[in-house]
């Protein structure tokens, strides 16, 4: 049944009304909700704020490295330390390695540009930070609804966003309502903020509907894949922030790694690959597994019986797309009835490998603009104060200095490294010219016949692992009989185009084994989607060369549960 048919039979939807509705309980959405309540308290007024979160709880779908610059947190909560914010591990040392297949060299710290220096920053679990922010928000009166997917935009008679509809629950795979069926609700608001993270389902629609990116460069994305390990104390250095570039990626592929040493012998290890890579045979997941076998890296995880060193234990796994285009790819962030905040807009600073401080700041700026509008009895118009405040902020200044970072690496790893050093170390980000991107990531793939296949080693189950065992420890789950949230505009495209021309890149760029090309006994190949495996990284929605795959929201509460990731 279609949504129209379901509404005709079970409608109308129930509705709730708020001053501000925020879609997504990540750092930007929660910071915005908190700041709205703070401003209301200071003025002696009341503002009703609701936050919808598709995960089973705030933080369930949050995945980041992460090193946090506390600048925005200190603006939101000047006394965050007294309040017990989970920023416990200060960065104690920076290390940047350029890796070759069997070795590498470390850049002297005095040569590191400021964007790679982390003095005064904290290694955190962003999931834990998000849960703490949700507690602060609820303490201020914010209503948070976990397990509710915002699935549809709602418009008023003038074409402005008036809110969203949540997804229906209890629908069978064929689209018919089951015995536990529940119709979604309409959540109406004077202003709606979209804070869904990178490649947000509704944020993408808002950008398209209002043509918000017409004056921007094509957005640039990466995929970040992360594992959490517990390692031997003798190999652990609390506060070490190690980054690398080079092997196993070739000169034409953007990417790099991180190893962040958390407290309690925990290490967050991850790998980022730019989704503008050209070789369809490349697998970001396999590149990450291969990276961990490098002599300079596996030292942290391998055991040594003779020295009494225990082998590390992998605790958790996850993957998430990263919006990395920065200032040049930032769309217009306002539209009639709301705003884009955080990574739904694209405020991450790729040159610093940081986005949480930018997310919090953008949420606060949007809150200030909405508070001003509500104070003047406005609704459903454009919050013009929001981009004005951004242009006057330290965040705009920071992103301006980093505007060329990704573009330099389109010229190759060597040139990119040299020019980034000149721009960020020698000139402090004050390059006299700007380099623009012209081609979206999904158009970057070359034909498979023109590229060399990559022979990845089989996982050893100690340092390297397969996709399915990795998905298992991400705690990913979806109701088996619900409709697939990975939809195809044209079911014939995967075989006719993606497989025939690009050798089926979905099977390699997906880090969760969702997409499979299966060779049958008669020599024919079929295409299969294992939607239950999906970790909501959104890579398929971004990298699919024909843009035939469309990620839509599954039932609320489904997906990964990242815990302390």
CORMO-V940549 format. One record per backbone hydrogen bond with DSSP energy under -1.0 kcal/mol. CO is the residue of the C=O (numbers start at 1). NH is the residue of the N-H. If there is no record, write none. Layout:
BEGIN
((CO,NH) (CO,NH))
END
This chain:
BEGIN
((2,6) (3,7) (4,8) (5,9) (6,10) (7,11) (14,186) (16,188) (19,191) (20,50) (21,193) (22,52) (23,195) (26,30) (27,31) (28,32) (29,33) (30,34) (31,35) (32,36) (33,37) (34,38) (35,39) (36,40) (37,41) (38,42) (39,43) (40,45) (48,20) (49,143) (50,22) (51,145) (52,24) (53,147) (53,148) (54,557) (55,147) (57,60) (60,562) (66,124) (68,122) (70,74) (72,76) (73,77) (77,80) (79,83) (80,85) (85,87) (89,123) (93,241) (95,243) (96,107) (97,245) (98,105) (99,247) (103,100) (105,98) (108,111) (109,112) (113,116) (114,117) (118,121) (121,91) (122,68) (125,129) (126,130) (127,131) (128,132) (129,133) (130,134) (131,135) (132,136) (133,137) (134,138) (135,139) (137,142) (138,141) (143,51) (145,53) (149,167) (152,165) (154,162) (154,163) (156,159) (160,156) (162,189) (163,154) (164,187) (165,151) (165,152) (169,182) (170,178) (172,175) (176,172) (178,181) (182,169) (185,166) (186,16) (187,164) (188,18) (190,380) (191,21) (192,339) (193,23) (194,341) (200,204) (202,206) (203,207) (204,208) (205,209) (206,210) (207,212) (211,214) (212,332) (213,216) (220,324) (221,275) (222,322) (223,273) (224,320) (225,271) (226,318) (227,269) (228,315) (228,316) (229,267) (230,313) (232,235) (233,236) (237,240) (239,92) (239,93) (240,261) (241,95) (242,259) (243,97) (244,257) (245,99) (246,249) (250,253) (251,413) (254,274) (256,272) (257,244) (258,270) (259,242) (260,268) (261,239) (263,266) (265,231) (266,262) (267,229) (268,260) (269,227) (270,258) (271,225) (272,256) (273,223) (274,277) (278,446) (279,282) (283,287) (284,288) (285,289) (286,290) (287,291) (288,292) (290,293) (291,294) (294,297) (294,298) (297,300) (298,301) (298,302) (301,312) (304,309) (305,308) (309,304) (313,230) (316,228) (318,226) (320,224) (322,222) (328,217) (333,340) (335,338) (336,161) (337,192) (338,335) (339,194) (341,344) (342,345) (342,346) (349,354) (354,349) (355,359) (356,360) (357,361) (358,362) (359,363) (360,364) (361,365) (362,366) (363,367) (364,368) (365,369) (366,370) (367,371) (368,372) (369,373) (370,374) (371,375) (373,378) (374,377) (381,337) (382,384) (383,386) (384,388) (385,389) (386,390) (387,391) (390,393) (393,397) (394,398) (395,399) (396,400) (397,401) (400,403) (402,405) (404,408) (408,411) (409,412) (412,416) (413,417) (414,418) (415,419) (416,420) (417,421) (418,422) (419,423) (420,424) (421,425) (421,426) (422,427) (423,429) (427,430) (429,431) (440,443) (441,444) (447,450) (448,451) (464,461) (466,470) (467,471) (468,472) (469,473) (471,474) (471,476) (472,475) (474,561) (477,559) (479,482) (485,552) (487,550) (490,493) (492,496) (493,497) (493,498) (494,499) (497,501) (498,502) (498,504) (499,503) (501,448) (504,507) (505,508) (505,509) (506,510) (514,530) (516,528) (518,526) (520,523) (524,520) (526,518) (528,516) (529,531) (530,533) (531,534) (537,321) (538,542) (539,543) (540,544) (544,547) (548,489) (550,487) (555,558) (559,477) (562,565))
END
